[in-house]
Amino acid sequence: MKITLDSKVCGFILAAAFITGLGFGTSALAQVQHAYPIDLNSKLATDIGTLGGIYTQASDINDAGQVVGESSTAGGALHAFITGPDGMGMRDLGDLGGGYSTAFDINDPGQVVGMSYMGDRGYAFITGPDGMGMRDLNSLVDVPGGLVLHGATGINNSGQVVAGVTVIPEPEIYALFLAGLALVGFIARRKKMGGKLLA
């Protein structure tokens, strides 16, 4: 079977991360892991580095060779990153205030989508062209009540995004749930006491 690559791809393929382990039996966090875009034309693999830590995981590459994913910082946080063309010059995309972000996809203009914590909850994010200006995707679209976009996993060159949704129950649902738990507890206690009601 003959494999032909589109000329726009520039011969770059996002490679699975090469892992330099510190020995068998160590935890994944104790391993050094870097990602390498591979140019099939020149047969070169380039280490894109980290954001100051020991871990980088790449998830996508666009036609210019810009790579996105997550990398550990010097302080131990995991942040989304973007590189320049041909995988050069890694830049931290930051987060939405919760200390964690990861990038899943990038389109040709360089818009990046992924997930970032906001407080204690993961929200979907999108950036502008070239990875500039991370924004909460929920603030840009009208989603039906009770739904929250929690992670954007894909973006095309037209700016259309695929995102996962979390259902946030309305306060009335919480009240009904608590009332149901109280009823179950009352019935269990009544059975334990032999069907007698306590005064």
Secondary structure, DSSP 8 states (H G I E B T S, - for coil): ------GGGTTEEE---EEE-SSTT--GGGSEEE--EEETTTTEE-----BEEEEEEEEEE-TT--EEEEEEETTS-EEEEE--GGG-S-EEEE-SSSSBEEEEEE-TT--EEEEEEETTEEEEEE--GGG-S-EEGGGTS---TTEEEEEEEEE-TT--EEEEEEE---HHHHHHHHHHHHHHHHHHHHHHTTT----
